[in-house]
């Protein structure tokens, strides 16, 4: 049997430093790489103790035409990108940590009709981030 794993989860942000305040400082991810390549800049992070799966924060203009970058920026700012979903063993503590960072709370922890107990935030760029309770 052939195995396949996810390696990178890209998240488009307009301000890398503001995004680091959310993903690194509030969520607790670790910076693996901080790369500048011409006008493009990206940062790769991972969950502590979890090798192999990384979150990549990059700006809309990275490797795209100005028109595509502008269109992507508008979608991100409107909150139209699919949510990124994390999982934690202590949802209530994580909710308190992230909400106390000043992040915009979209939903306090609740049990969803489709199964998980979760909460939701917006990152500084407008992306929805959901956090599920590990079961």
C-alpha positions in Angstrom: 0.0 0.0 0.0 1.3 3.5 -0.9 1.1 6.1 1.9 0.4 9.8 1.3 0.6 12.6 3.8 -0.1 16.3 3.7 3.1 18.3 4.0 2.1 22.0 3.6 -1.0 24.0 4.4 -0.8 27.4 2.6 -2.4 30.4 4.2 -2.5 33.7 2.4 -2.0 36.8 4.6 -1.4 40.4 3.7 1.0 41.1 6.6 3.4 38.4 7.7 4.3 40.1 11.0 0.7 40.5 12.0 0.0 36.9 11.0 3.0 35.7 13.2 1.3 37.4 16.1 -1.6 35.1 15.6 -0.1 31.8 14.4 3.1 31.8 16.4 2.2 33.8 19.5 -1.5 33.1 20.0 -1.8 29.5 18.6 1.8 28.5 19.6 3.2 27.3 16.3 7.0 27.3 15.9 8.8 29.1 13.1 10.7 26.6 10.9 11.8 29.0 8.1 11.6 32.7 7.4 12.4 33.2 3.7 12.8 36.3 1.6 13.1 35.9 -2.2 13.1 39.2 -4.0 9.8 41.0 -3.2 8.3 37.7 -1.9 8.4 36.7 1.7 7.0 33.6 3.4 7.2 31.9 6.8 6.9 28.2 7.5 5.6 27.1 10.9 4.7 23.8 12.5 2.9 22.6 15.6 5.4 21.8 18.5 6.4 18.2 18.4 4.7 17.5 15.1 7.2 17.0 12.3 6.1 16.8 8.7 3.1 19.0 8.5 3.8 22.7 8.1 1.7 25.9 7.7 3.1 28.3 5.1 2.2 32.0 5.5 2.7 33.9 2.3 1.5 37.2 0.8 -1.0 37.4 -2.2 1.7 38.7 -4.6 4.1 35.8 -4.2 4.6 34.3 -7.6 1.4 35.8 -9.0 0.6 38.5 -11.5 -0.5 41.8 -10.0 -4.1 41.2 -11.1 -4.2 37.8 -9.5 -2.5 39.1 -6.3 -5.1 41.8 -6.1 -8.0 39.4 -6.6 -6.6 37.0 -4.0 -6.0 39.9 -1.5 -9.7 40.9 -1.9 -10.9 37.4 -1.3 -8.8 37.0 1.8 -9.9 40.4 3.2 -13.5 39.4 2.8 -12.9 36.2 4.7 -13.8 34.1 1.6 -11.0 31.6 1.8 -11.7 28.1 3.2 -11.1 27.9 6.9 -7.9 26.3 8.3 -8.8 23.8 11.0 -6.6 22.9 14.0 -7.2 20.4 16.7 -6.3 20.7 20.4 -6.5 18.5 23.5 -7.8 21.4 25.6 -10.2 23.5 23.6 -11.2 25.8 26.5 -7.6 26.7 27.4 -6.8 27.3 23.7 -9.9 29.5 23.3 -8.9 31.6 26.3 -5.3 31.9 25.1 -6.3 33.0 21.5 -9.1 35.2 22.6 -6.9 37.0 25.2 -4.4 37.8 22.4 -7.0 40.1 20.9 -7.9 37.9 18.0 -11.4 38.4 16.6 -13.7 35.7 18.0 -16.2 34.3 15.5 -17.6 31.5 17.7 -17.1 30.5 21.3 -16.6 26.8 22.0 -19.8 24.9 21.3 -20.8 21.3 20.3 -21.7 21.3 16.6 -24.7 19.3 15.3 -22.3 17.5 12.9 -20.0 16.3 15.6 -17.0 18.2 16.9 -16.9 20.7 19.7 -15.1 23.7 18.3 -14.5 27.5 18.2 -13.6 29.9 15.5 -11.5 33.1 15.0 -10.4 35.4 12.3 -6.6 35.9 11.8 -5.4 39.5 11.1 -5.8 39.0 7.4 -9.4 37.9 7.6 -9.0 34.1 7.3 -11.3 31.9 9.4 -9.5 29.6 11.7 -11.4 26.8 13.4 -10.1 24.8 16.4 -11.6 21.4 17.1 -11.5 19.6 20.4 -9.5 16.3 20.1 -11.7 13.4 21.0 
